[in-house]
Each structure stands twice: as C-alpha cells, then as structure tokens.
Amino acid sequence: MKELGRLGNVGLISLLLGMAGPQAGAAEAAPADASAKPLYQMTPREVDGFLRQLHQAEPDLRKRAVIIARRNLGQPYKLNLLGEFPFEIHDDQPLCSLEHGDCVVFAEHNYAMALSPNWPTFFSMLQRIRYKDGEISVLTRNHYTLADWNPNNAWLLSDLTSELDGCQSEPVIEHIDRTAFFKKAFGVEVQAPVQDYETAFVPAAKIKLIAARLKDGDCVNFIRGRKPDELYCGHVGMIAIGSNGEADLIHSIEPRALEQPLVAYVEDQLSRNVERRQKGQVQFYGLKFLRLRENALQNLVELDGADAPKVTGPRGLLKR
C-alpha cells in the first residue's frame, strides 16, 4: 500500500475503485482491472488499508459510498448470514461477513465503510447502523426497514420521498406484530404492542419522472406486497450515477451484487407484475428514497458524544 501514497488523487481513486461503472443498459458491471481485488475477497487487514487510502484520497462521502459499492460488485448473495454471535446465541451467525452479502448487509457495509477511515471504526460503525443506538442484541436489531432501520438511522439518511419534484407519493402502512415475529423467528418471548407504521413511497409508474433528481449514495427501499393495503419493504439498494449521467441501482440480489439502470429495472418489474397478479404473487409497487446526509458524522457525534460510534452489547452485559 506504500506505493499508493505516491499517486495523485485521480490515479489513486481509479486504482482504489478497480471496478468500472456499467455501460448504458448493461445488466452488470465488470472489473476494469483484473488485478484489483474486490472487497469481498479481501482480508480485514487489506480492507483496513483500502479504507485508509480511500479516505485520504476522496473527501466526498457520496463518492466514497459509490466507490465502495462498485468495488464490491460480484459479491455472492447469501440470505440470513449475520447474527449476534458471540454476544448472543438466539441467532448464532457472526456480526460481520466480507465474503457474502444480502441486500441489507450490502447496503450497511457500503455506508459503514464510507464513514470509516479504518477497520476498527468500520466494524463499530456497522453495528451502530445495524442496531438501535448501537446496542447489539437480537431485540434491538433493525429488523423492519421502514419502522426500524430508517428511523434509527435518521442521523445518516433523511427521507427524500415526499420532497421529490414531479412526485405524488402514496402511503404505505406496515403492520408489525413484534411479539409474534420474535417468537417465530428466534424463539424469544417478548411483549410488544402491535404497530402500524405509515410512511410514503413513489409509485413505480412515476419513478421515471424523478430519476434525474437522485444522487450518488441515496438509499432505495423497494415496496412490495400482494395488494395495496398489505405493503412492506422487501428489498434495499443504493443509487449511483452512471457514466451516462443517469441513475443506476446497485444492490445485492441472487446470485451476486450488481449495478443496473434504475428506470430499466423499474420497467422490467412492472412488466413482471402482470404474471404476478395472475398467480397471486407479491408484486412490485414502487420505491422509497432516502438521502445520504453530508453531515452524518457530525450528527452521530451529537447523539453518541466524542467517542462515536458508541456500541455496546446486550443491555446488562456490557456497559461503556
């Protein structure tokens, strides 16, 4: 990594990126330099060096988020790969995985790395994003994207949906029974009131109208359901502006993470809805957008204090 320090910023960023954006209309980006190792093939020590160089070379948070996401294109998809081990054993998967990702894990890693100049900060930031107030426990994990992940990470991202010009947003009400969820998913007995969480999303047919307003690093929530009164967030991704100036979608889906034009993706999903309706399957209704805050670190320091990101274990186990 010492040789990188002698490169100018442009050359350094190009080498760090190691992945070219897709050509217009391409379904998946390809490596620009076969010798540039993807993030998912790096060791933690190599990731540490990569982050140190990247944060030195690129001061823009949005650009760092895209560089990191593109450097992780091709990461194999694996669902339900993270848990709370060794802090808890309700879900005994590890707290971090570089080799695989799913949609949420991929997004969380991108944002955590974009905010962090080294591995120790990244690991702490990842837990701060993944858990309410950074408290590691299955009960405090941000399980529900709309009702948990978005509100608990308001320091990082702001709700953009209703502010987009040319957009007439529609409501989505997510019905959440946490008592039943924790019992079924983890065998944990909790008593929690049923919650109906309401927010807004952009209908699929109108996304083309607002696509030009999107920016690098914007977070995307995919709104799905079998009928309009049973909607939920079923997938997440991130926006990256392609070489043609148009919004691309970077997300982790089976079999691997890829980048593709946003509008083309939406149109394809709409065409598939015809068959889904006939079969009674879950349909694609639209997208919710959140904007990456440029002052995210400052916001976090105001919440956590000078030692941000503040991370603890399950309540009563660790105190900081």
Salt bridges, closest charged atoms under 4 A:
GLU46 OE2 - LYS37 NZ 3.02
ASP48 OD2 - ARG52 NE 2.69
GLU84 OE2 - ARG141 NE 2.87
ASP91 OD2 - ARG141 NH2 3.00
GLU135 OE1 - ARG315 NH2 2.93
ASP148 OD1 - ARG178 NH2 2.96
ASP159 OD2 - LYS288 NZ 2.64
ASP165 OD2 - ARG213 NH1 3.03
GLU189 OE2 - LYS183 NZ 2.75
ASP196 OD1 - HIS175 ND1 2.56
ASP218 OD2 - ARG291 NH2 2.73
GLU230 OE2 - LYS227 NZ 3.64
GLU259 OE2 - ARG70 NH2 2.81
ASP268 OD2 - ARG272 NE 3.04
GLU275 OE2 - LYS279 NZ 2.65
GLU294 OE2 - ARG62 NH2 3.32
ASP304 OD2 - ARG128 NE 2.84
